[in-house]
Amino acid sequence: MKARRRAKRRHEAAQLIRRFIKGFIYRHEEYCAENDYFVDHVRYSFLKNLRKNLPKNVLDKNWPTPPTLLVEASEHLQRLHMRNMVIKYCRRVQPEWKKQMMQKVVASEIFKDQKDSYPYSVGRLFLDSRLEREQISLKVLQTLGSEKVQYGVSVIKYDRRGFKPRPRQLLLTNTFAVLVDRTKIKQRMDYAALRGISVSSHCDGMVVLHMPCEDNKQKGDAVLHCSHVIELVTKLTMMASKTNYVNISLGSIRFAVSRTKEGIIDFIRGSELKVAKGKRGHLLVTTPQISTT
């Protein structure tokens, strides 16, 4: 009886080895009786190994190398697992961090590899506003009425004629932006009328908001300098839904002084940031040289 049992086990083992070898020979053929055992074993072994070595977070790009017959399935599983990890990660993200990440993504789409000062802004959080509530005039808030200030920042506005610098507050609402001089709104810029936003590729804070000269209410282009230009332009384009309206200029920036006259902003390299009227009547901006060390 024991001999029969041993003989039966030897026979089954031989049959199993024979099926495995035959399956290996026919492994590149379609799934059939000759290779079913080998193919099933390869699938099972890969999935068992994959279960133990799945990536633990979205930054981990390691993935077990699949056998040839499971390449397509492996790619599909990898996408599903990554999607699952992203969903779990997003569910844990607080609303304020989600808002921050959305703004950073938009800033990256606009400025990455385009503006010299962008890398310095990556590690800095965008604030809800650069102005405290007490810094905004109550009279201005009453004038705005039901329109709430979504973002505020201090800027320097340069006159289109003569380029005299004037300190202003730039306040963004959901439908328009206003330039404020203490308690008075000096210019209102409707997002619907905004023709474009121009910035330089250098490490400076100059930004030009292009407005129609034909509309007397808009008062034409606004030439501004802001210490938080990446943050400002990102928030402005998101509120106005005009992320594709940003022009990053490698050379000079042209703006409308009047219906028939243009002004020009020139940029040169220097040791420190300086904004002044140039010899040819242009606005000359000296941008600091970025250290590569």
Secondary structure as UniProt FT lines:
FT   HELIX           2..25
FT   TURN            26..28
FT   TURN            33..35
FT   HELIX           36..52
FT   TURN            58..59
FT   HELIX           68..70
FT   HELIX           71..92
FT   HELIX           95..111
FT   TURN            112..114
FT   TURN            116..117
FT   HELIX           118..122
FT   HELIX           133..135
FT   HELIX           138..144
FT   TURN            145..146
FT   STRAND          151..158
FT   TURN            160..162
FT   STRAND          165..172
FT   STRAND          176..181
FT   TURN            182..183
FT   STRAND          184..190
FT   HELIX           191..193
FT   STRAND          196..200
FT   STRAND          206..210
FT   TURN            216..218
FT   STRAND          222..225
FT   TURN            227..228
FT   HELIX           229..240
FT   HELIX           243..245
FT   STRAND          246..249
FT   STRAND          253..256
FT   STRAND          262..270
FT   STRAND          274..277
FT   TURN            279..280
FT   STRAND          283..288
//
